[in-house]
Amino acid sequence: MTPEWVAELFRQSPEALASVLRAHLVPARQDDRRYTAQFRALWRSVAFLDRRERSRVLQVLQGWRDEALEALKIGADLDPDDLRTITFFCRDVEGAIDRVHREIKEPLSWASNEYAEYPLAARGVIEALALGIDEFNEGNLTQKELLALLDVHGLSPESIADLRETQVPVEARARVIKAAKQGHRPDFKR
């Protein structure tokens, strides 16, 4: 399960994604660390979808919740087991909706589904630097403030050179300059 898979599944068949989400409204195996990580990644991937796609997923979830609430309103005709099942389902759907709304607030949820796989700390640094550069271009930050942002994240080449007596490799600078001038991502070869 990857963010790309979630996005592609949604584009190919929103119904298929809805089936996957319905099967995983709550973690099925909370004692399985691998499954729990995949469960969280699934819902983060949903939250990091394109805004329109994410809105459609939320509409599906809200539709399920509304149907369950309607069934509870007319619950006098239901046996106690069915009533309990519908109540739990409604609670589970509410939890999924809340989960998506929480993940939307995460760093880089606005940027791209691919960032759903990045660790939270890395997403926080990338977001701070990306928005810092954007705010500098908009005139809302000075060059000094932008450089201070690099410094507080421990990424100021000048500060690192002073503290650790380490220089940024010439190759690293050349790679970034080349990528920026050509308008592509830096090529990292091992």
BELSULKA-V689487 format. One record per residue. N is the residue number from 1. RES is the residue in one small letter. PSI is psi as a letter, one per 30 degrees, with the letter a starting at -180 (NA if undefined). Layout:
n:N res:RES psi:PSI
n:N res:RES psi:PSI
This chain:
n:1 res:m psi:j
n:2 res:t psi:l
n:3 res:p psi:e
n:4 res:e psi:e
n:5 res:w psi:e
n:6 res:v psi:e
n:7 res:a psi:e
n:8 res:e psi:e
n:9 res:l psi:e
n:10 res:f psi:e
n:11 res:r psi:e
n:12 res:q psi:e
n:13 res:s psi:j
n:14 res:p psi:e
n:15 res:e psi:e
n:16 res:a psi:e
n:17 res:l psi:e
n:18 res:a psi:e
n:19 res:s psi:e
n:20 res:v psi:e
n:21 res:l psi:e
n:22 res:r psi:e
n:23 res:a psi:f
n:24 res:h psi:h
n:25 res:l psi:e
n:26 res:v psi:l
n:27 res:p psi:k
n:28 res:a psi:e
n:29 res:r psi:i
n:30 res:q psi:f
n:31 res:d psi:f
n:32 res:d psi:j
n:33 res:r psi:e
n:34 res:r psi:e
n:35 res:y psi:e
n:36 res:t psi:e
n:37 res:a psi:e
n:38 res:q psi:e
n:39 res:f psi:e
n:40 res:r psi:e
n:41 res:a psi:e
n:42 res:l psi:e
n:43 res:w psi:e
n:44 res:r psi:e
n:45 res:s psi:e
n:46 res:v psi:e
n:47 res:a psi:f
n:48 res:f psi:g
n:49 res:l psi:l
n:50 res:d psi:k
n:51 res:r psi:e
n:52 res:r psi:e
n:53 res:e psi:e
n:54 res:r psi:e
n:55 res:s psi:e
n:56 res:r psi:e
n:57 res:v psi:e
n:58 res:l psi:e
n:59 res:q psi:e
n:60 res:v psi:e
n:61 res:l psi:e
n:62 res:q psi:e
n:63 res:g psi:e
n:64 res:w psi:e
n:65 res:r psi:e
n:66 res:d psi:e
n:67 res:e psi:e
n:68 res:a psi:e
n:69 res:l psi:e
n:70 res:e psi:e
n:71 res:a psi:e
n:72 res:l psi:e
n:73 res:k psi:e
n:74 res:i psi:g
n:75 res:g psi:f
n:76 res:a psi:f
n:77 res:d psi:f
n:78 res:l psi:k
n:79 res:d psi:l
n:80 res:p psi:e
n:81 res:d psi:e
n:82 res:d psi:e
n:83 res:l psi:e
n:84 res:r psi:e
n:85 res:t psi:e
n:86 res:i psi:e
n:87 res:t psi:e
n:88 res:f psi:e
n:89 res:f psi:e
n:90 res:c psi:e
n:91 res:r psi:e
n:92 res:d psi:e
n:93 res:v psi:e
n:94 res:e psi:e
n:95 res:g psi:e
n:96 res:a psi:e
n:97 res:i psi:e
n:98 res:d psi:e
n:99 res:r psi:e
n:100 res:v psi:e
n:101 res:h psi:e
n:102 res:r psi:e
n:103 res:e psi:e
n:104 res:i psi:f
n:105 res:k psi:f
n:106 res:e psi:l
n:107 res:p psi:k
n:108 res:l psi:g
n:109 res:s psi:f
n:110 res:w psi:f
n:111 res:a psi:e
n:112 res:s psi:l
n:113 res:n psi:f
n:114 res:e psi:f
n:115 res:y psi:f
n:116 res:a psi:f
n:117 res:e psi:f
n:118 res:y psi:k
n:119 res:p psi:k
n:120 res:l psi:e
n:121 res:a psi:e
n:122 res:a psi:e
n:123 res:r psi:e
n:124 res:g psi:e
n:125 res:v psi:e
n:126 res:i psi:e
n:127 res:e psi:e
n:128 res:a psi:e
n:129 res:l psi:e
n:130 res:a psi:e
n:131 res:l psi:e
n:132 res:g psi:e
n:133 res:i psi:e
n:134 res:d psi:e
n:135 res:e psi:e
n:136 res:f psi:e
n:137 res:n psi:e
n:138 res:e psi:f
n:139 res:g psi:g
n:140 res:n psi:f
n:141 res:l psi:k
n:142 res:t psi:l
n:143 res:q psi:e
n:144 res:k psi:e
n:145 res:e psi:e
n:146 res:l psi:e
n:147 res:l psi:e
n:148 res:a psi:e
n:149 res:l psi:e
n:150 res:l psi:e
n:151 res:d psi:e
n:152 res:v psi:f
n:153 res:h psi:g
n:154 res:g psi:g
n:155 res:l psi:g
n:156 res:s psi:j
n:157 res:p psi:e
n:158 res:e psi:e
n:159 res:s psi:e
n:160 res:i psi:e
n:161 res:a psi:e
n:162 res:d psi:e
n:163 res:l psi:e
n:164 res:r psi:g
n:165 res:e psi:h
n:166 res:t psi:k
n:167 res:q psi:l
n:168 res:v psi:k
n:169 res:p psi:k
n:170 res:v psi:e
n:171 res:e psi:e
n:172 res:a psi:e
n:173 res:r psi:e
n:174 res:a psi:e
n:175 res:r psi:e
n:176 res:v psi:e
n:177 res:i psi:e
n:178 res:k psi:e
n:179 res:a psi:e
n:180 res:a psi:e
n:181 res:k psi:e
n:182 res:q psi:f
n:183 res:g psi:h
n:184 res:h psi:l
n:185 res:r psi:k
n:186 res:p psi:k
n:187 res:d psi:j
n:188 res:f psi:j
n:189 res:k psi:k
n:190 res:r psi:NA
